């Protein structure tokens, strides 16, 4: 068979097959671009248990819930402290935190505007300095109309944010589940949480 000597209709068969494959690929691509059914979803991994680091996960979670998103917060390691009934033990430390501004929540405005750079040597040697810093931060937030951690957490609960506790951390640190708020939706391990995170539109690590 010489060049150009193809069976009758082969060109048409090839063209038809190519058209079918292209149409299938376009259909698959369009299906991928289609928005999924239901509201957007977000998972947040909360790993820290200090006062300043307690705000980001609950601010983001409550904001997402207000927008109608399905939100779940996975509390692991020190972030597990955010689920305790008593949050009064949450403190903030300037030690090793050079980005933290120390502004006074009282006095004339010029005094309040000063950023006090606290050397690491001071909080490391002065007893009770963390308690002072914590009290100043709480007063500053309150003066600016920022909700407390307790209030933000309650907002998340009322907005149906799923508050999940890491079972491994509970076991390792020897917590009793009675120490946690009853609104904890579940105690699970990393494998179970990853199944939730896999389906989420947004995943955040804090």
Secondary structure, 3 states (H helix, E strand, C coil): CCCCCCCCCHHHHHHHHHHHHHHHHHHHHHHHHCCCCCCCEEEEEECCCCHHHHHHHHHHHHHHHHCCCEEEEEECHHHHHHHECCCCCCCCCCCCCCCCCCCCCCCCHHHHCCCCCCCHHHHHHCCCHHHHHHHHHHHHHHHCCCCCHHHHHHHHHHCCCEEEEEHHHHHHHCCCHHHECCCCCEEECHHHHHHHHHCCCEEEEC
